[in-house]
Structure formats: structure tokens, C-alpha cells
Amino acid sequence: MLPQKRIRPRWVSEEAVRNGLEFLKYRFIGAELDKGILFKIVLYVILINVAFIYIKPILYMVTTMVKDAKNILDPTVIWVPKSLYFGHLAEATRLLNYVKSFFISVSLSVSVSVLQIFSCAVAGYAFARLDFPLKNLWSVLLLFTFIMPPQVIILPSIMLFKGFGWMDTFLPMVVPALFGHGLKGAMFVIIYRSFYSNLPKELDEAARMDGANGVKLFFRVMFPLSKSAIVVVVLFSFVWNWNDFYLPSIFMFTAQNVPLSITLARLAAELKLAAGAGEMTVYGESIKMAAAFLIIFPLLIVYFFAQRWFIEGVERTGLVE
């Protein structure tokens, strides 16, 4: 028996069917490919998967640090613990000497950030708006310092700062920032240079017609206009100096008052020795997760409140390019 052909109701015209198909096509695909529902669904699926890749370590950290011994030893407990235990946070706070190390990290990161705001801005303005001898050569050297790994010059730096008597102090990390160097200083100079290069030349001409010299032109006109670049430099500098372990471990390896990055490394070494001796084998992983959370939590708070200005600053400085 042949299948019956489906007949369209008489009250439905061909034009209505055609319009209905066009409406569905418009709704799901859109007048442009990136305007339809189908494109948005695919986009959100990709974004959710990418976000989960970055959020998964934080979720694992949080769920691990609140597990007690019963949940840790229970093979059925992977993500969500059956009960919450906050003793690991208290123990990690004690082992990290958290309050003291926290203020040391804040002092170091803020001081370097503030110095790099001004020194890198001056250097970036000079490269972007001024003419001076061997400017192209200095530009090449600036890029060279940006791509050169710090391990290449670490031995001469140690010998230099040891001769100054600066070992086991913050000076090897703070003083270079005063001269536009420091951690990632070349990148901040490039950010300011990119920003000042995009400003119209008429600003310089108008300021000089009003009698402003180079110093007044920079501090009264150019620097106040670079708020977006300042936000980017502050956040990048603060976060990188907060997380930096390499330079403090080189210049402050025998110091007593050290930032959180060093205390975390010392805590991990102590827990490893304790595990080798058969002590704290159950709680070691949870304490390390708690210590890591205590260190990154201030950065999460900072980014939560500053993310809008940070994204706007990245777009305006052309850093995404």
C-alpha cells in the first residue's frame, strides 16, 4: 500500500508556508550569521566549556580544602563533600603566618606598581612623542629586554645587588621599578607607548602654544589622559608581583620576612617532609589547597571589583591587538 501524500490544508496558502519558513530561518539563523539563535547557542556552549577549564582547578581547590578526614578517605566523595570542615583554613593561616606575609606581599606589590605607573609612563611618552638621538636603537633594545628571559641576567644581577648589600631585602625588586624596569617593565613601557602614539598631535601643539614645556605637557595633559593605560599597568603589575616567586626566591632566600609566594613554597616543602616522615599524610593535600586559596582570594576580590575598568583599559590601549 503506497503512503498517502500529505496534503496542505486549503486555508494555508503557499505564501504563508513560505513566510513561516522564512520566519523560522530568520529566528534561528538570523539576517546575519552571528545574529541568530543557532549561532548564540554554539557560542555559549563554547564559552561554557572554556570557562569550565579555567574554573575547574578553583572548584577542586575549594572542595578539597573543606574536606575532613572522613571525606578524604571516602572514595565516593570526589567533588561535593558530605560535610564541611574549615580547620584546614585555620591551619594554613597559621603555617603561612598569613597576616604578616599578606601585608608584606601587599607592600611589595603596591610599591612596585606605583613606581612603574610613573616611570614606565615617562618612558612610553618619550618613545611615542619625543625625538632624541638613537631613538630606533633604544626601541630595539626595549623590545630585546622584553623578549629576553630574566634567567639570562640573573647571575649578574645577584652579583650587583650583593655588592650593594641589598640581598634579603625588597630593594632588588623595588629600585629597578623606579627606573621603568622591574618585573615586566618593558611591557608596560610598550603599553604606554601604544596609548600615547594614538593621541592627536594637536594636544602637544595646543599645550605648547599656551606656554607649557615638556614636563608640564606630560603631567598636566598626557598623563591625566592615560587613565585606561594606568588601570592596565596597575592590575598587571600588582598581580604579577603578587604571584612572582622567582625573583623573591633569588634575592630573599634566607630572609625571615617574605611575601606569600615564598611562604607557600616553604609550606609545601614542610608538608612534603612531614609526609615522608609519615605525618599529616591525610590532611597535607587539603592544607596545601587551603593555603593556595588564601593566596589567590585577594586577587579574585580585586578583579571582581576592577574587571570593568580592566577590560576597557585593555581595549583602549590596543593591547588585544
C-alpha positions in Angstrom: 0.0 0.0 0.0 1.5 3.3 -1.1 1.9 6.0 1.6 -0.5 8.8 1.3 0.8 12.2 0.3 0.4 14.8 3.0 -2.0 17.5 1.7 -1.7 21.1 2.9 -5.0 22.4 4.4 -6.8 24.7 2.0 -6.8 27.6 4.4 -3.0 27.6 4.5 -1.6 29.3 1.4 1.8 28.7 -0.2 2.8 32.3 0.7 2.0 31.6 4.4 4.1 28.5 4.3 6.9 30.4 2.6 6.7 33.2 5.1 6.7 30.7 8.0 9.8 29.1 6.8 11.5 32.4 6.3 10.4 33.4 9.8 12.0 30.3 11.3 15.1 30.8 9.3 15.3 34.4 10.4 14.8 33.4 14.1 17.3 30.5 14.1 19.9 31.7 11.6 19.3 35.4 11.5 19.7 38.0 8.9 23.4 37.7 9.6 25.2 34.5 10.7 26.2 36.0 14.1 22.7 37.3 14.9 20.6 34.1 15.0 19.7 31.8 17.9 21.7 28.9 16.5 24.9 30.9 16.5 24.3 32.1 20.1 23.7 28.5 21.3 27.0 27.3 19.7 28.8 30.4 21.1 27.5 29.8 24.7 28.4 26.1 24.5 32.0 27.0 23.6 32.2 29.7 26.2 30.9 27.5 29.0 33.3 24.7 28.1 36.3 27.1 28.0 35.2 28.8 31.3 34.9 25.4 32.9 38.5 24.6 32.0 39.7 27.6 34.0 37.1 27.3 36.8 37.7 23.6 37.4 41.0 24.0 39.3 39.4 26.6 41.6 36.4 24.3 42.2 38.7 21.4 43.0 40.7 23.7 45.4 37.7 24.9 47.3 36.1 21.4 47.6 39.3 19.8 48.7 40.2 22.3 51.4 36.8 21.8 53.2 37.0 18.0 53.4 37.6 16.3 56.7 39.4 13.0 57.1 36.3 11.0 56.6 35.5 12.7 53.3 39.1 12.5 52.1 39.3 8.7 52.7 35.8 8.1 51.2 36.3 7.1 47.5 32.8 8.1 46.7 33.4 11.7 47.6 35.0 13.5 44.6 33.6 17.0 44.3 30.9 17.6 46.9 31.9 16.7 50.4 29.2 15.2 52.7 30.2 17.7 55.5 32.2 20.9 55.7 35.4 21.3 57.7 37.2 24.7 57.9 40.0 23.6 60.2 42.4 23.4 57.2 42.0 27.1 56.6 42.9 27.9 60.1 45.9 25.6 59.9 47.1 27.0 56.6 46.7 30.5 58.0 49.0 29.6 60.9 51.6 27.8 58.8 51.7 30.7 56.3 51.9 33.3 59.0 49.3 34.8 56.8 48.7 38.2 58.3 52.3 39.2 58.3 53.1 37.7 54.9 49.9 39.3 53.5 51.0 42.8 54.4 54.5 42.1 53.1 53.0 41.0 49.7 50.7 44.0 49.6 53.5 46.4 50.4 55.8 44.9 47.8 53.2 44.7 45.0 51.8 48.2 45.6 55.2 49.9 45.8 56.4 48.3 42.6 53.1 49.1 40.9 53.1 52.7 41.9 56.7 53.2 40.7 56.0 51.5 37.4 52.9 53.7 36.8 55.1 56.8 36.6 58.4 55.6 35.4 57.0 53.5 32.6 54.6 56.3 31.6 57.6 58.7 31.2 59.5 56.2 29.1 56.5 55.3 27.0 55.7 59.0 26.4 59.3 59.6 25.3 59.3 56.8 22.8 55.9 57.9 21.4 56.1 61.7 21.3 59.7 62.9 21.6 62.7 62.8 19.3 66.0 62.0 20.8 69.3 60.6 19.5 69.4 56.9 18.6 65.7 56.5 19.2 65.4 53.5 16.9 68.3 51.8 18.7 66.7 52.3 22.1 63.4 51.0 20.8 65.1 47.8 19.6 66.8 47.4 23.0 63.5 47.9 24.7 62.0 45.0 22.7 65.1 43.0 23.4 64.6 43.4 27.2 61.0 42.4 26.8 61.7 39.1 25.0 64.9 38.2 27.0 64.2 35.7 29.8 65.2 37.0 33.3 67.2 33.9 33.9 69.8 35.2 31.4 70.8 38.2 33.6 70.0 36.8 37.0 73.6 35.9 37.9 75.0 39.5 37.1 72.0 40.9 39.0 72.8 38.8 42.0 76.4 39.9 42.0 75.4 43.6 41.5 72.9 43.6 44.3 75.1 41.6 46.6 77.8 44.3 46.1 75.3 46.9 47.1 74.3 44.9 50.2 70.7 44.5 49.1 70.3 40.8 49.4 67.5 39.6 51.7 65.7 42.9 51.2 63.0 44.3 48.8 65.4 46.7 47.1 66.3 44.4 44.2 62.7 44.3 43.2 61.6 47.9 44.1 64.6 50.0 42.9 64.5 48.8 39.2 60.8 49.7 39.1 61.9 53.3 39.9 63.7 53.4 36.5 61.0 51.8 34.4 62.3 48.3 34.7 61.3 45.7 37.3 59.1 42.7 36.6 57.6 43.1 33.0 58.6 46.8 33.0 59.4 46.7 29.2 55.8 45.5 28.5 54.3 48.5 30.5 56.5 50.9 28.5 55.2 49.4 25.3 51.6 49.7 26.6 52.1 53.4 27.4 53.9 53.9 24.1 50.9 52.4 22.2 48.5 54.6 24.0 50.4 57.9 23.6 51.0 57.2 19.9 47.3 57.2 19.3 46.6 60.6 20.8 46.3 63.5 18.3 49.3 65.7 17.8 47.1 68.8 18.3 47.3 68.3 22.0 51.0 68.9 22.0 50.7 71.9 19.8 47.9 73.5 21.9 49.8 73.0 25.1 53.0 74.4 23.8 51.1 77.4 22.4 49.9 78.0 26.0 53.5 78.1 27.2 53.7 74.5 28.6 57.1 72.9 28.5 57.8 69.2 28.2 57.3 68.4 31.9 54.0 70.4 32.2 52.8 68.8 28.9 53.3 65.4 30.3 52.0 65.8 33.8 49.1 68.1 33.1 47.9 66.9 29.7 49.2 63.5 28.7 49.4 61.6 32.0 45.8 62.5 33.1 44.5 61.3 29.8 46.1 57.9 30.2 43.7 56.5 32.8 42.9 53.4 30.8 46.6 52.6 30.4 47.2 53.2 34.1 44.5 50.7 35.1 46.0 48.1 32.9 49.5 48.7 34.2 48.4 48.7 37.9 46.5 45.5 37.7 49.1 43.6 35.6 51.9 44.9 37.8 50.1 44.1 41.1 49.0 40.6 40.1 52.4 39.6 38.6 54.4 40.9 41.6 51.9 39.3 43.9 52.3 35.9 42.2 56.0 36.2 41.5 58.1 33.5 43.1 61.3 33.6 41.1 62.7 37.0 42.0 61.9 36.8 45.7 63.3 33.3 45.9 66.6 34.5 44.4 67.0 37.8 46.3 65.3 36.8 49.6 66.0 33.1 50.0 67.4 33.5 53.6 65.2 36.4 54.8 62.7 36.0 57.6 60.1 38.4 56.4 59.0 37.2 53.0 55.9 37.5 50.8 53.2 34.9 50.5 54.7 33.2 47.4 57.7 32.3 49.4 55.8 31.1 52.5 53.7 28.9 50.2 56.8 27.2 48.8 58.1 26.7 52.3 54.8 25.3 53.5 54.8 22.8 50.6 58.3 21.7 51.5 57.4 21.3 55.1 54.3 19.2 54.2 56.4 17.1 51.9 58.9 16.4 54.7 56.1 15.6 57.0 54.5 13.2 54.5 57.9 11.5 54.1 58.1 11.0 57.8 54.6 9.5 57.9 52.9 12.6 59.4 49.9 14.6 58.1 49.5 12.3 55.1 45.7 12.7 55.1 45.5 16.4 55.6 48.5 17.5 53.6 46.7 18.0 50.3 43.8 19.8 51.9 46.1 22.2 53.7 48.0 23.0 50.5 44.7 23.7 48.8 43.6 26.0 51.6 47.0 27.8 51.5 46.7 28.3 47.7 43.1 29.6 48.2 44.2 32.1 50.8 46.8 33.5 48.4 44.6 33.8 45.3 41.5 35.0 47.2 42.7 38.7 47.4 43.3 38.7 43.7 39.8 37.4 43.0 38.4 40.2 45.1 40.5 42.8 43.3 39.5 41.5 39.8 35.8 41.3 40.8 35.6 45.0 41.5 38.1 46.1 38.8 37.1 43.9 35.9 35.1 46.6 34.0 37.9 49.2 34.1 40.4 46.5 33.3 38.6 45.3 30.1 38.0 48.9 29.0 41.7 49.7 29.6 42.8 46.7 27.6 40.6 47.7 24.6 41.7 51.4 24.7 45.4 50.7 24.9 45.2 48.3 22.0 46.7 45.5 24.0 44.4 43.0 22.4 45.9 43.7 19.0 
